[in-house]
Structures are given as C-alpha cells and as structure tokens.
Amino acid sequence: MPTLIHEFDYHVDVGGVADVGTGPYGHRMIAAGSGGKVVGDRLTGTIAPSAGGDWLLLGQDGYGRLDVRNTVLTADGACVYIQLHGLVELTPAVLAVFAGGAVPTDFGGQYFVTTPRLETGDERYAWVNRVLFVAEARILPGPCIDYRVFRVG
C-alpha cells in the first residue's frame, strides 16, 4: 500500500480575477498568481509573480475543476514548474472567502484535493520529475490558497 509523506507547503496569493462567464463546459474564471512561497526540507522558494495562474471551471454539481500553473524560484536559483489539477467543493464557506469574507476555510473542511506535477531541468531537483504528488488545500482571505503537498511513497 502506498504511503503519503509530507514534502512541502505551498502558498499562493491570488491576484486579479477575470470572469469569463458561463460557457458550454461551465462557468470559467481565470485568476493570476501574484506571488507566494514553497517551504519544505528539500524544496524552498518563492512563487514567481505573473508566471502562472489558476483556470477554474465552476460546475453545476457544486464543484470547481482546477488547472493551476505556477513557477517556483528556489532559494538556490533553480526554476521548478508546478501544474496541478483537482477539485474544490464549493461550500458556503469557500464561496464566502471568494466573495471577500474574512474567515478562512480549514484543511478537510471541504473536499479540496489536487494532483500536483512538478518539472525541472535543474539536476539538483531532478527528483521532482520522478515523484507523484497529492495535496490537500484550503482558502484564506485575500484570497490565498494553502496546499499541503505529499509525495506518494
């Protein structure tokens, strides 16, 4: 049976949001990533502002489908690409934070699970190219997103 090993925490500040509207696949919103950080024993750095974003598709079933892409600039000068797909349950608490509310959600307070994929050409971090990750997330006022990322071992 695989085990989950905590690898790093990933915090993303959400910038401006473009509301594309409701199309054939659902209600589309696009948010710019405006910064953030990654903190872990093997991977630490900052999220490059304006080098990523969040493409969110809100479904009629009460869930949002995520396609998030960010660039991590490590503390020692490497560049690591992160792309994650996942689901966020659009609970009243989640919607309240998105609407400007001041109360953060909790990890596990809603279904908010993603599958991050990391990629780099820097040999010091080549291990990220060969690892599967899963993450749980929560939403904070701002809005900001906190992820707890685990490698599958």
C-alpha positions in Angstrom: 0.0 0.0 0.0 1.5 3.4 -0.9 2.2 5.9 1.9 1.9 9.7 1.9 5.0 11.6 3.0 4.7 15.4 3.6 7.0 17.1 1.1 6.3 20.8 1.3 3.7 23.5 2.0 2.8 25.7 -1.0 1.1 29.1 -0.5 -0.2 31.1 -3.5 -1.5 34.7 -3.4 -4.3 35.2 -5.9 -4.3 38.4 -8.0 -6.9 39.8 -10.2 -9.7 37.5 -11.4 -11.2 37.5 -14.9 -14.7 36.2 -15.0 -15.1 34.7 -18.5 -18.7 33.7 -17.8 -20.8 30.6 -18.4 -19.9 28.6 -21.5 -20.6 25.1 -22.7 -18.5 23.5 -20.0 -19.5 25.6 -17.0 -18.6 29.0 -15.5 -15.0 29.8 -16.3 -12.8 32.1 -14.1 -9.1 32.9 -14.6 -7.0 34.2 -11.7 -3.4 35.4 -11.8 -1.0 34.1 -9.3 0.6 37.2 -7.7 3.2 35.6 -5.5 3.7 33.1 -2.7 6.1 30.6 -1.3 7.1 27.0 -1.1 8.6 25.7 2.2 9.9 22.2 2.6 13.1 20.3 3.6 14.1 19.6 0.0 12.3 22.4 -1.9 12.0 26.0 -0.7 11.5 29.1 -2.7 9.1 31.8 -3.9 6.3 31.8 -6.5 7.2 34.0 -9.4 4.6 36.7 -9.7 2.8 36.8 -13.1 4.4 33.5 -14.2 1.3 31.4 -13.5 -2.4 31.4 -12.7 -5.5 29.4 -11.9 -8.0 28.4 -14.6 -11.2 27.5 -12.6 -14.3 25.9 -14.1 -17.3 26.0 -11.8 -19.7 23.2 -12.4 -23.4 22.9 -11.8 -22.7 20.0 -9.5 -21.2 22.2 -6.8 -17.5 21.6 -7.6 -14.8 23.6 -9.2 -12.3 21.9 -11.5 -8.8 23.4 -11.2 -6.0 23.8 -13.6 -3.3 25.7 -11.7 0.2 26.6 -13.0 3.0 28.3 -11.1 6.7 28.8 -11.3 8.9 28.3 -8.2 12.2 30.1 -8.0 14.1 28.1 -5.4 16.3 29.7 -2.7 19.4 28.4 -4.5 18.5 29.7 -8.0 16.7 26.8 -9.7 13.3 27.1 -11.5 10.6 24.5 -10.9 7.3 24.3 -12.8 4.2 23.2 -10.9 0.9 22.3 -12.5 -1.9 20.8 -10.6 -5.4 19.5 -11.4 -8.0 19.0 -8.8 -11.4 19.5 -7.3 -12.7 22.1 -4.8 -16.1 21.6 -3.2 -18.0 25.0 -3.5 -19.3 25.0 0.1 -20.8 28.2 1.6 -17.5 28.8 3.5 -15.5 28.5 0.2 -17.9 30.9 -1.6 -17.8 33.3 1.3 -14.0 33.7 1.1 -14.2 34.1 -2.7 -16.7 36.8 -2.1 -14.4 38.7 0.2 -15.2 37.1 3.5 -12.7 37.2 6.4 -12.9 33.6 7.7 -10.5 31.1 6.2 -11.5 27.5 5.4 -9.8 24.6 7.2 -8.0 21.7 5.6 -10.6 19.0 5.4 -13.5 21.5 5.8 -14.4 20.8 2.2 -13.2 18.5 -0.5 -10.2 20.3 -1.9 -7.7 17.8 -3.3 -5.2 18.2 -6.1 -2.6 16.2 -8.0 0.5 18.5 -8.4 3.0 17.6 -11.1 6.5 19.2 -10.8 9.0 19.6 -13.6 12.5 21.0 -13.8 15.7 20.7 -15.9 17.9 21.5 -12.9 19.8 18.3 -11.8 19.7 19.4 -8.1 15.9 19.0 -8.2 15.6 16.2 -10.8 13.9 14.0 -8.2 10.7 16.1 -8.7 10.4 14.7 -12.2 10.1 11.2 -10.9 7.7 11.5 -8.0 3.9 11.5 -7.8 2.3 14.1 -5.5 -1.1 14.7 -4.0 -2.2 17.7 -2.0 -5.0 19.0 0.2 -5.8 22.7 0.2 -7.7 25.4 1.9 -8.7 29.0 1.1 -7.8 32.1 3.0 -9.0 35.7 2.8 -7.2 37.6 0.1 -7.9 35.2 -1.5 -4.9 32.9 -1.0 -4.6 29.2 -1.3 -2.6 27.0 1.0 -1.6 23.5 -0.2 -0.1 20.7 1.9 1.8 18.6 -0.7 2.6 14.9 -0.1 4.7 12.6 -2.2 3.4 9.1 -2.8 6.0 6.6 -1.5 
